[in-house]
Amino acid sequence: MTHPNRLSAPLIAALILPLPALADLPPGLASARLLPGWTGDDGGRIAALELVLEPGWKTYWRSPGDTGLPPHFAWEGSANLDHARLHWPAPQAIRSGAVLEMGYHDRLVLPFTALPADPDQPIDLALQVSLGLCESICVPAHLDLVAPPPAPQPDPAILEALALEPQRLEDGPACTIAPIADGMQVTMTLPVPQVTLAAIELDDRPEIWVSGAEIHPGPDGPVARVDMVGPEGGPFDLDPQALRLTVIAEDGATEQSGCAD
């Protein structure tokens, strides 16, 4: 007879194995799950969302440009979670008709750091994701995922994805900010001469629509230009230090925050 304080081998295996990928999947996804990750020395938990896409399908980066569907994240049902910080890998160039946009195909591992409300207690993670999945057309999708308990060691897949974050440059780019009829136009000088894609974002202003960036020649090298339109359809106050520029080039990706003085 099994000792009452001793777990059987099959039960131990069931407890330590990761939960299976989500069974009821929207079109375009082969699998979706939360990788359990591990707990850092500060009590924060490093985990990741893993999406495996069907051939020919894509999903969008955090800034989808003119036509994409932006992803949204909620953490209802999590326990001891103060907040979570996403670590986006550099996006890939995704063609949508005649337009190049930023997104992912094949497989996305999106790491995040979950910070605890109480550093002495574990974090239980539940994530709800709304996102766009696109082949010839885009369809909205919703995922409701729960993470298995954290593993004792770092996950190589998550570490690899963390290494794909754009390199953060210390100085902000030169910027020009001007009103237009229905909002504001922002132009930022790019840090390298050969650029595949660029994006300009306005942090903490989700109500502002931002166009896909157009790249043009400028007096000091190429520039990226976007239009920003708010709910009122006119010029608005814009904090230059809330701007963020991401650039995808052949030799890697970079990110800059704010504008040069």
C-alpha positions in Angstrom: 0.0 0.0 0.0 1.3 3.5 -0.8 2.4 5.5 2.2 -0.2 8.3 2.8 2.5 11.0 2.7 4.1 9.7 -0.5 3.0 10.5 -4.0 3.0 7.8 -6.6 5.3 8.2 -9.6 2.4 8.7 -12.2 1.0 11.4 -10.0 4.3 13.2 -9.6 4.7 13.1 -13.4 1.3 14.6 -13.9 2.1 17.4 -11.5 5.4 18.5 -13.1 4.5 18.1 -16.7 3.4 21.4 -18.5 -0.3 21.7 -19.2 -1.2 20.9 -22.8 -1.7 23.5 -25.4 -5.2 25.0 -25.8 -7.4 22.4 -27.5 -10.2 24.6 -28.9 -8.1 26.8 -31.3 -9.2 29.6 -33.7 -8.3 29.3 -37.4 -4.6 29.8 -38.1 -3.2 28.5 -34.8 -1.7 25.1 -34.5 -1.2 25.5 -30.7 -1.3 28.2 -28.0 -0.1 27.9 -24.4 1.7 29.7 -21.6 5.2 28.4 -21.0 5.6 28.1 -17.2 9.0 29.9 -17.0 10.8 30.3 -13.7 10.9 32.5 -10.6 13.8 35.0 -10.4 15.7 35.9 -7.3 13.5 39.0 -6.8 10.3 36.9 -6.7 9.3 38.0 -10.2 8.3 35.2 -12.6 9.6 35.1 -16.1 7.2 33.2 -18.4 6.0 33.4 -22.0 3.1 33.1 -24.4 3.8 30.6 -27.2 1.9 30.7 -30.4 2.5 28.2 -33.2 0.9 29.4 -36.4 -0.4 27.3 -39.4 1.6 27.7 -42.6 0.7 31.0 -44.4 -0.8 32.6 -41.3 0.6 35.5 -39.3 -0.2 37.6 -36.3 0.7 41.2 -35.5 3.3 43.0 -33.4 2.1 45.4 -30.7 1.8 48.3 -33.2 -0.1 46.8 -36.2 0.2 49.8 -38.6 -2.7 50.8 -40.9 -4.6 47.5 -41.3 -3.6 45.1 -38.6 -5.4 44.2 -35.4 -3.6 45.2 -32.2 -3.2 42.6 -29.5 -4.7 43.2 -26.1 -3.8 41.4 -22.9 -5.7 40.9 -19.6 -4.7 39.0 -16.5 -8.0 38.2 -14.8 -7.8 35.1 -12.6 -4.1 35.6 -11.8 -3.1 35.4 -8.1 -0.5 37.7 -6.4 0.1 39.6 -9.6 1.0 43.2 -9.3 1.7 43.8 -13.0 3.3 42.2 -16.0 5.8 43.6 -18.5 6.0 42.2 -22.0 9.3 41.7 -23.8 8.5 41.8 -27.5 11.0 40.1 -29.8 12.0 42.1 -32.8 9.1 41.7 -35.3 9.5 40.3 -38.8 8.6 42.0 -42.1 5.1 40.6 -43.1 3.7 41.5 -46.5 0.0 42.4 -46.6 -0.8 43.0 -50.2 1.5 45.8 -51.4 2.3 46.9 -47.8 5.0 45.6 -45.5 3.9 45.4 -41.8 5.4 44.1 -38.6 4.4 40.8 -37.2 5.2 37.1 -36.8 4.8 33.9 -38.6 5.5 30.2 -37.9 6.1 30.6 -34.1 6.0 33.4 -31.6 7.5 33.1 -28.1 6.5 36.3 -26.3 8.2 36.5 -22.9 6.9 38.6 -20.0 8.0 39.4 -16.4 5.2 39.0 -13.9 5.9 41.0 -10.7 4.3 39.9 -7.4 2.1 41.9 -5.1 3.8 40.0 -2.2 7.4 39.0 -3.1 7.2 36.2 -0.5 4.3 34.4 -2.2 4.1 32.6 -5.6 2.4 34.0 -8.6 -0.4 32.1 -10.4 -0.8 33.2 -14.0 -4.0 33.4 -16.1 -3.9 35.3 -19.4 -6.6 36.4 -21.8 -5.4 37.5 -25.2 -7.3 39.1 -28.0 -5.4 39.3 -31.3 -5.6 39.2 -35.0 -4.8 36.1 -37.1 -4.3 36.7 -40.8 -4.0 34.7 -44.0 -5.7 36.3 -47.0 -8.0 38.1 -44.5 -7.6 38.9 -40.8 -9.9 37.4 -38.2 -10.1 38.4 -34.5 -9.3 35.6 -32.0 -9.5 35.2 -28.3 -7.4 32.9 -26.1 -7.9 32.1 -22.4 -4.8 30.4 -21.0 -3.5 29.3 -17.6 0.2 28.7 -16.8 1.5 25.6 -15.2 3.6 26.1 -12.0 7.1 27.6 -12.7 10.0 25.3 -13.4 13.1 25.2 -11.2 15.4 26.3 -14.1 15.2 28.9 -16.9 13.6 27.8 -20.1 16.0 28.0 -23.1 13.2 29.0 -25.5 12.3 32.0 -23.3 15.9 33.0 -23.0 16.3 32.8 -26.8 13.2 35.1 -27.2 14.5 37.6 -24.6 17.7 37.9 -26.6 15.7 38.9 -29.7 14.4 42.2 -28.1 15.5 45.2 -30.1 18.7 46.8 -28.9 17.9 49.9 -26.8 19.8 53.0 -27.9 20.6 55.6 -25.2 19.9 58.7 -27.2 16.5 59.6 -28.7 16.3 60.6 -32.4 15.8 64.0 -33.9 12.0 64.7 -34.2 9.7 67.0 -36.0 6.1 67.3 -34.6 3.5 69.2 -36.5 -0.3 69.6 -36.5 -2.3 68.3 -39.4 -6.1 68.7 -40.1 -7.2 65.6 -38.1 -4.3 65.1 -35.6 -0.5 65.3 -35.5 2.3 64.3 -37.8 5.6 62.9 -36.3 8.8 62.6 -38.2 11.9 60.9 -36.7 15.4 60.5 -38.0 16.4 56.8 -38.3 19.7 55.6 -36.7 20.9 53.6 -39.7 20.9 54.3 -43.4 19.5 50.9 -44.6 16.1 50.2 -43.0 13.6 47.4 -43.8 10.8 48.7 -41.5 10.2 51.3 -38.9 7.4 52.0 -36.4 6.6 55.1 -34.2 4.5 54.6 -31.1 2.9 56.9 -28.5 3.2 55.2 -25.2 0.2 55.2 -22.8 -2.2 56.7 -25.3 -4.2 53.7 -26.6 -7.0 56.0 -27.8 -4.6 57.5 -30.4 -4.6 55.8 -33.8 -1.1 55.7 -35.4 -0.5 55.0 -39.1 2.1 52.7 -40.4 5.4 54.5 -40.8 6.5 55.7 -44.3 10.2 56.0 -44.8 11.5 59.0 -46.7 14.9 60.6 -47.4 15.8 63.4 -45.1 18.6 66.0 -44.8 20.6 63.8 -42.3 19.5 60.4 -43.6 16.3 58.5 -43.9 13.3 59.5 -41.7 10.1 57.7 -40.6 6.9 59.6 -40.7 3.4 58.7 -39.2 0.1 60.5 -38.7 -1.5 60.3 -35.3 -5.3 60.8 -35.0 -7.2 61.1 -31.7 -10.9 60.7 -31.0 -11.7 64.3 -31.5 -10.2 64.4 -35.0 -7.9 67.4 -34.6 -4.5 68.5 -33.3 -3.8 67.5 -29.7 -1.0 67.9 -27.1 1.7 65.4 -27.6 4.6 64.7 -25.2 7.8 64.1 -27.3 9.2 62.0 -24.5 6.3 59.5 -24.9 7.3 58.7 -28.4 9.1 55.4 -29.2 10.9 54.5 -32.4 11.6 50.9 -33.5 13.7 50.1 -36.5 14.2 46.8 -38.3 17.4 46.7 -40.4 19.4 43.9 -42.0 21.9 43.8 -39.2 19.3 43.9 -36.3 16.6 45.9 -34.6 16.9 49.0 -32.4 14.6 50.9 -30.1 14.8 54.6 -29.0 12.6 56.5 -26.6 11.8 60.2 -26.6 13.2 62.9 -28.8 16.7 64.4 -28.8 16.9 67.8 -27.1 
